[in-house]
Amino acid sequence: MAAYQRPTIGRRILGKKLQKYREAAGKTVEEVSVAAGQSEAATYRQESGNTAIKETAIPFFANLYGITDPEDIANLVNWCKIAKIKGTWGPSGSQLGPTFNDYADAERLSSELRFCELLAIPGLMQTKEYSEAIIRRAATVHPGELPSEKTLAEITDMVNYREARKELLRRDDPKPPRIWAVLGEAAIRTPPRTDDGGQAHKAQIQHLLNLGEGVASIQVLPLASGLHSATSGPFSVMTLGDVELVFREGYAADGSFIDDEEQVRSYRARYERLQAQALDIPRSRKFLHDVLADL
């Protein structure tokens, strides 16, 4: 068996799939461990994604769990391949820590992304100048103190990290993920800068309009629409092949994944309610054009 490694998103999904097949087959961890000739701890590590699973092990699991459909077996083999891949974010990714590196990897593997952001434009949909402005604002600097050279270098690394993530929107194979986004009015109207005559703000709104021409379906949630189902904070629903995950943003550059199917369905329903409450796509484009005209 492979040595312990920090699980990638792909390994977590593969482990979860095998756990579900085991439970459906009525097998205990002890029974699987005896059949595999390994400790129960090793089986738990496989199912949690902490230990990699080789493609050559899939026939064993298929036989043990009674998986006979060739498509199901091929799907597991494919997830073995996906589980090996991790984004090469380099030193820039280290600034945000493992959770957001995981998020970037899940983003890269997704075929569909659904964003709910009320106060800021989602990272994947930002212009570079907007990204730099919002990252700079979030930099930890004491009141009245200018950013140090170290802080400025970290800001540059984090902007580069975000720009690297955006490359997936320009890839050919596989196709870029389809994006749906519900954006709060505050996110649309808040300028990234106040010292440039609104130029960065104009560029960001125009960028959203450009994305709306084929990359993203954007809906605006006006302040006048009242209370809504996203008061607990921003979240993303991510579709990775036959799997859906939810990423719930936290504070201080942190967040958490949700893979429990019932909770994921709850967030998907919450997102659909937000879509129903928001302006439809044509009216949202008009809203963006009106904001742009007023800048």
N, C-alpha and C positions, 0 to 999 in steps of 0.2 A: 504494500500500500504506500501511497505517496505520503511524505512527511507533512506535518501540520503546517498550514499556511493560512493567512488571513483570507476569508472567503470572498471571492468575487461575486457580483450579482448573479452571474451565470451559474456558479456553483451552488449558490443558495437556492436558486430556482430548481436546478436538477435534483438537489437533495430533497426539496419539498415534494417534487413529483414522485420520487422513489418512496418517500414516506407514505404518501397517499396510496400508491400501488400496494405497499406492504399492508397497510391497514385494510384496504379493500379485499386483500387476499386472506385476511384474518391471521396474519403472521405476527408474532411478537418479536421484539428486538433480540431476545435471547435465541429464538429459533433461527433467525437470520444469521446471527453471529456464529452459531454452531455450524450451520450449513456452509458459511463462508470461511470457517476456520480462523475466526478473528475474535477479538474481545468485543463485549457489548459497547465499550467506550468507543471503539473504532467505528462501529455501526452508527452510533449517535453522531460521531464527527462527520461521517459521510452525509447523513440526512440533514445536518445543520449547515453543510457546505464548508466545514472547516478542513476537510480532507478531500482532495481531488478524486474523482472517479474516472478511470480509464475507459475508453470506448470498448476495449476488449472485455470489460466486466459486464456490459449490458446484456449479452446473451444469458449470462448466469442469472441476473436479476429477472429477466423476462421469463425464463424457465421456472424460477422459484415462485414468482408471483402470478404465473399463468397468463402472461401477456402474449397473445397470439397474433394480434393485428399487426401486419408489417408496417403500417403507417405509425402506429404507436411506438414500435421499436425504433423505427427510423427517427422519430421525433426525439427519443431519448439519446440516440447516438449524436444527433445534431446538437443537442444541448451540451453534450460532453465537449464537442468542438468549441461551442460558444463559450463554455466555462473556462477555457484556457486563455481567452482573449481578454486583455485589460488595456484600457486606454494608456497611451504613452504621454502622460501629461507633463512629465519631467519635474524640475524644481518648482515651476509655477504652481502646480497642483498641490504641493506640500503646504502652501499657505492656508488652504481651506480645510485641510485635514481629511481623514478617511471617509467621512460621511458624504461630503460633497464630491469627492472623487468617485465614490460609488454612484452618486446621482448622475455624474457626467457619463459614466459607463452605461448606466441604465438608459439614459437619454440617447446615447449612440446606438444602443441595441433596439430602440423602440421603433415601431412602425407607425404609431399614433401617439400624440401627446396632447393632453387637455390641461390647460393652465387656468388657474383662478388666481388673479393678482389684483388687489384693490388699490394699493398705494404706490406701486412701482411697476414699470414695464418688465415682463419676464426677461431673464438674462439672454435667452436665445433670440429674443426679438429686439434687443437693444442695438443702437448704433455704438460704435467704439467710443465716441465722445460721451454718450450717456453712461456707458459702462464705467469709464474713467471717473466721471463725476460722482456716480453713486458709490463706487468703491472708495474714492477719496473721502467722501462724507462719512463713510463707515469706519475709516481708519482710526485706530485708538491713539488719540492725541490729547494731552492734558489741556484744560481750558487756557487760552492765551498763549499756548506753545505752538510753534511752527513744526510741521512734520520734519523728523530727522532724515538724514540720508538713508538710513536703514528702512524707515517707514516708506519713503518715496520709492525705494527699490522694491519693497514688497508690493506696493500699489502697482508698479509696472508689471511685476510678475503675475499678479492677479488679473490685470487687464489682459495680458497675453494669454492666460489660462482661459478666460472667457472667450477671447477671439478664436482660440483653438477649438473650443466647443462649437462655435458657430459654423465651422467648416462642414459639419454634417449636412447643413442646408444646401450646400453646393456639390454634394457628392453625386455620382452617377449610379454606382452599384455598391450596396443596395440603394434603392431610391430614398430620398430624404423622408423623414417622418411627416405624416400629415398633422398639421397643428390646428387645434381649436383653442381659442382663448377668450375668456370673459375678463375684461379689464374694467376696473372701477373708474369712474369719472375723475377721481382725484389723481389716479395714475396718469391719465391723459393730460390733465390740465397743469400738473406740477412741473415747472421748468427744471431741467437738470442744472442749469446755470442761470444766474441773474445779472451777469456782468458782460454779456455778449450781444445784447440787443435781441435776444430770443432766437439766435441762429441755431444753437444746439437743439432747442425745443422744436423749431420748424423742421430740422433735419430728422428728428425722431418721429414726428407725426407723419412726415412724408414716407419714412421707412416703413411705418405700419401700413400705410396705404399701399405701398409697393408689395409688401408681404401678402396683403389681402387680395392680390391679383392672381394668386395661384398656390401660394405656399401655406397660407393660414386663413382660417375663418374666424374673424374677429367680431366680438360683440361687446358693446359698451354697457356697463351697468350704471345708470345715472344715480346721483345722490337722491334725486326725487323719488326713486323707486322704493325707498324706505328700507326697513330691516330685511335681512336676507339670510341665507343658509351658510354664508362664509364668514360670519362674525368671529369665528374661532381662529381665523387666520388663513393665509394662502396655502394652496395645495395643488398637486399635479396628479393626474391619473395617467399612467403610462402603460401602453400596450406593447408587450414584448412577445411577438409571435402569438402563442395560445395562452399567454399569461398576462394578467393585469396586476399592476402594483400601484399603490398610492404613496406619494412622498409628501409629507406634511412638514412645512418649514417651521423652524424654531428660531430661537434668538442666538446671538453670539456665534454666527456661522455654524449653526447646528441644525439638525433636522432628523426625521425618522421615516423609515419605510414601513408600510403596512401591507402584509400579504395575506392576512386572514380574509377568506373569500366573502364572508358576510359583511365585514367592515368595508372591503373594497366596493361591494355592491351598494353599501350605504353612501359612500363618497360619490360613486357614479350617479346615484339618484340625486344627491345634493347638487352635483354639477348640472344635471339636466334641469333641476328647478331653477338654478341660476340662469341657465340659457333661456328658459321660459320667461323669467322676470326681466332680463336684459333687453335692450333694443335688438331688433332683428338685424341681420347682416347689412342689408341696404341702408337702413336708417343709421346704423353704426358708422358706415362709410360716410354718410352725410354729416354725422356728428364730427367725425375726424376732419372732413373738409372745412366745416364751419370753424372749428378750433384753429385750423391752419390759417384760414383767411383772417382771423382776428389777431393773429400774432404779428 
